[in-house]
Amino acid sequence: MQKLSKLQGNQTVNMTEEAILQGCLHNEATAQRELYNRFSPKMLSVCYRFAHNREDAEDMLQEGFIKVFSQIHTFQNKGAFEGWIRRIIVHTCINHLKKNKKFNESVDIIHATTLQVREESVPSIIQAKQVVECIRILPIGYRTVLNLYAIEGYSHKEIAEMLDIEESTSRSQYTRAKQMLEDILIKKKIIQQRSKEKISWLGIAAGQ
């Protein structure tokens, strides 16, 4: 496989997804370049939501695509190809974060109290960029659980296994993350404090 830096570029080739897959399985440079160009922008957005900064996001992306190319033979056409790539990228982001001592400390705090969160408090009409930037203000533990549950669609049980925490901790982190995000959005005057519009968590920051 070529170095990922050599795969970057604006050149696009009219290849079907199946052709890209087969080409990558045979280590063809054109197919590898097309796969990277087609999916890396969206995957960088995924990385950016988890990362501390742009540089970290780019590192996550590079590491993730190395895994995509090295594991592409394991894709069995069960489900969407993009979804398979995205799962690898997300797991790469989590593994990258878990190397950070601060992250491990932040997700292991068990909160005994439960907050009442108003699901209707954040409107679904908010621009994705605004929400992403506000999510990135959250403490790293809150941000990670919110991304995994609300945007990536993982269950609290799956999140607990990924982060090596209790399922109850994941639920608590998510509850507090939503409350803190709401407070940030209100403070920035992005939403009204008593807004009646309902949030569509899975569509806002995922770019769907």
ABEGO torsion letter per residue (X at the ends): XBBAAAABEABBBBBBAAAAAAAAAAGBAAAAAAAAAAAAAAAAAAAAAABABAAAAAAAAAAAAAAAAAAAAABAGBEBAAAAAAAAAAAAAAAAAAABAAAAAAAABBBABBBBBBAAABBAABBAAAAAAAAAABBAAAAAAAAAAAAAGBBAAAAAAAAGBBAAAAAAAAAAAAAAAAAAAAAAGABBAABABBBBAAAAAAGX
